[in-house]
């Protein structure tokens, strides 16, 4: 294996490990959000009281799960695609489809959203933005989730390109997982 490919595969492994760690940690926030939601509902119906801060914490937690788990979802191959078609393609064709989709759609959109969300985060920090609701929370932590989440997604997209390219060069096994249709004779390596 060439030194460049070896280095790229190490980088890919580091990105995968980062997104796996962040994804597992962020997915645990679902339970916290559900408990806070249940607590809010209980307090509202039993004591006829409510707290905007706790409602906003729920919103922040659900946002964190959605945005911070996007890269992890891509790593796990659980992102949206048309599996009934994709799974029937030969592995090399799947690799090319993944590379093209990542280069043409995923990376431009996720990088654009990351860049466009940055000024809002900076402005929120500089202004000390706070929710307009009574008892609301500071907004910059929620605004930080966008650039961080899309950075993690972009990094995972780059990792997936590296793995697909290494597969196409015959250096690693098929990173897209199991195949459901037999390989045509011309696609066997």
C-alpha positions in Angstrom: 0.0 0.0 0.0 1.3 3.4 -0.9 2.4 5.7 2.0 -0.2 8.3 1.0 -3.1 5.8 1.0 -1.9 4.4 4.4 -1.9 8.0 5.8 -5.3 8.7 4.4 -6.7 5.4 5.8 -5.3 6.4 9.2 -6.9 9.8 8.9 -10.2 8.0 7.9 -9.9 5.8 11.0 -9.4 8.8 13.3 -12.4 10.5 11.8 -14.5 7.4 12.2 -13.4 7.1 15.8 -14.2 10.7 16.5 -17.7 10.4 15.0 -18.3 7.1 16.8 -17.4 8.7 20.1 -19.4 11.9 19.5 -22.4 9.9 18.1 -22.6 7.5 21.0 -22.3 10.4 23.5 -24.9 12.6 21.8 -27.3 9.7 21.3 -27.4 9.3 25.1 -28.9 12.8 25.2 -32.2 11.3 23.9 -32.9 9.8 27.3 -32.0 13.1 29.1 -34.4 15.0 26.7 -37.2 12.5 27.2 -36.8 12.7 31.0 -36.9 16.5 30.9 -39.9 16.4 28.6 -41.7 14.0 30.9 -40.8 16.2 33.9 -42.0 19.3 32.2 -45.3 17.7 31.3 -45.8 16.3 34.8 -45.1 19.7 36.4 -47.3 21.5 34.0 -50.3 19.2 34.6 -49.9 18.5 38.3 -48.7 21.9 39.5 -50.0 24.1 36.6 -46.5 25.5 36.3 -44.1 25.8 33.4 -40.5 26.8 32.7 -39.3 28.2 29.4 -35.7 27.4 30.3 -36.6 23.6 30.6 -38.5 23.7 27.3 -35.4 25.3 25.7 -33.2 22.7 27.2 -35.3 20.1 25.5 -34.9 21.9 22.2 -31.2 22.2 22.7 -30.8 18.5 23.5 -32.9 17.4 20.5 -30.9 19.7 18.3 -27.7 18.3 19.7 -28.8 14.7 19.0 -29.8 15.5 15.4 -26.8 17.6 14.5 -24.0 15.8 16.4 -25.2 12.3 15.3 -25.3 13.1 11.5 -21.7 12.1 11.0 -22.2 9.0 13.1 -25.3 8.1 11.1 -23.2 8.3 7.9 -20.5 6.2 9.5 -23.0 3.5 10.3 -24.5 3.6 6.8 -27.9 4.5 8.2 -28.3 7.7 6.2 -31.1 8.0 3.7 -30.7 6.3 0.4 -32.8 4.1 -1.9 -31.6 0.8 -0.5 -33.8 -1.4 -2.7 -31.8 0.0 -5.7 -28.5 0.6 -4.1 -28.2 -2.8 -2.5 -28.7 -4.5 -5.8 -25.8 -2.7 -7.4 -22.3 -4.4 -7.6 -19.9 -3.2 -4.9 -17.7 -1.2 -7.3 -20.7 0.6 -8.6 -22.0 1.3 -5.1 -18.6 2.8 -4.2 -18.7 5.1 -7.3 -22.3 6.1 -6.4 -21.2 6.9 -2.8 -18.2 8.9 -4.0 -20.2 10.9 -6.5 -23.1 11.5 -4.1 -20.7 12.7 -1.4 -18.7 14.9 -3.7 -21.6 16.4 -5.5 -24.3 16.7 -2.8 -23.1 16.0 0.8 -19.9 17.9 1.0 -21.0 21.1 -0.8 -24.2 21.3 1.2 -22.7 20.5 4.6 -19.7 22.8 4.0 -22.0 25.6 2.9 -24.3 25.2 5.9 -21.2 25.1 8.2 -19.9 28.3 6.7 -23.2 30.0 6.7 -24.0 29.2 10.3 -20.7 30.6 11.6 -21.6 34.3 11.4 -24.8 33.6 13.4 -22.8 31.9 16.1 -20.2 34.7 16.3 -22.9 37.3 16.5 -24.7 35.4 19.2 -21.6 35.2 21.3 -20.6 38.9 20.8 -24.1 40.1 21.5 -24.7 37.8 24.4 -27.9 36.6 22.7 -30.5 35.3 25.1 -33.9 33.8 24.2 -36.7 36.3 24.0 -38.9 34.1 26.2 -39.1 34.9 29.9 -36.5 32.8 31.7 -35.0 31.7 28.4 -31.4 30.5 28.0 -28.4 31.9 26.2 -28.5 31.0 22.5 -24.8 30.5 21.5 -24.6 26.9 22.7 -27.5 26.0 20.4 -26.1 28.0 17.5 -22.7 26.3 17.9 -24.3 22.9 17.2 -24.8 23.8 13.5 -21.2 24.4 12.5 -19.9 21.6 14.7 -22.5 19.1 13.5 -21.8 20.0 9.8 -18.1 19.9 10.4 -18.4 16.3 11.8 -20.7 15.4 8.8 -18.2 16.9 6.3 -15.3 15.0 8.0 -17.2 11.8 7.8 -18.0 12.4 4.2 -14.3 12.8 3.5 -13.6 9.6 5.4 -16.2 7.7 3.4 -14.6 8.9 0.1 -11.2 7.7 1.4 -12.6 4.3 2.2 -14.4 3.9 -1.1 -11.3 5.0 -3.0 -9.2 2.4 -1.1 -11.8 -0.2 -1.9 -11.7 0.7 -5.6 -7.9 0.3 -5.5 -8.3 -3.1 -3.9 -6.7 -2.2 -0.7 -9.6 -2.7 1.7 -12.8 -4.7 1.8 -16.1 -3.3 0.6 -16.9 -0.5 3.2 -20.6 -0.3 2.2 -21.4 -3.6 3.9 -23.2 -6.6 2.8 -24.4 -7.1 -0.7 -27.8 -8.6 -1.5 -27.4 -9.3 -5.2 -24.8 -11.5 -6.7 -21.9 -9.8 -8.5 -22.0 -9.8 -12.3 -19.0 -11.6 -13.8 -17.3 -8.3 -14.9 -17.4 -6.8 -11.5 -15.6 -9.5 -9.6 -12.1 -8.6 -8.4 
